[in-house]
Amino acid sequence: MPAEDERWRAVDEYLEGELLPRDEGLEGAVAASEAAGLPSIQVSPLQGKLLHLLVASLGARRALELGLLGGYSTIWIARALAPGGRVVSLELEPRHAEVARSNLARAGVADRVEIRVGPALDTLRTMIADGTEPFDFAFLDADKPRTAEYFEGAMQLVRPGGVIVVDNVVRHLAVLAGDTPDPGTEGMRRFLARVAAEPRARGTVIQTVGRKGYDGFALLRVAGEGPARPPTKGA
């Protein structure tokens, strides 16, 4: 590991020790996911707390997540929801969903989370066609090549005034490459171009360093106020 990565990790560990109390639900989710062989690509604890604070600050009642994995970020989001709130989390892999269900139950938030297994684009299209009640918050952390398409779906499902967060935008500087063989990086470049062309999106990208190395996230607000449309069906 490069020396700078070791320093970033050390700072993360210090800040986590100062600001984040031990949490059996969250720590158990990480341990159970690793034991089940899931990739260790969940958000860091400090990033999870950021998601939690954003959701709580919005007073969000409904949240959409793309990329459940073991449910770590889902726990952070679910705990921040307003009373009666709900997270709808989309996951491609049935095995990941199985592990996540156990983690969510252990953390005490299973009753606040609905998991939908299958290709996320298909699920998003179904939700849009069904007139799903708008969401207040969305976290996009699924397969990176399709991020632009996920963003377009989220823009149709998140209410005006709602917030969309997209993870892994900088990709260890690879996003600077004009011609890259990495489909994930190319997906992020297409996503950023879509954001720039979307008149209803207001946002920025924040570069990050820490235990996950050098990356960044996009923070976007859907222009306007109030619900996007009258709710017609539950999620």
Secondary structure by P-SEA (a helix, b strand, c coil): ccaaaaaaaaaaaaaaaacccccaaaaaaaaaaaaaccccccccaaaaaaaaaaaaaacccbbbbcccccaaaaaaaaaaccccbbbbbbbccaaaaaaaaaaaaaacccccbbbbbccaaaaaaaaaaaccccccbbbbbccccaaaaaaaaaaacccccbbbbbccccccccccccccccaaaaaaaaaaaaaaaccccccbbbbbcccccccbbbbbbcccccccccccccc
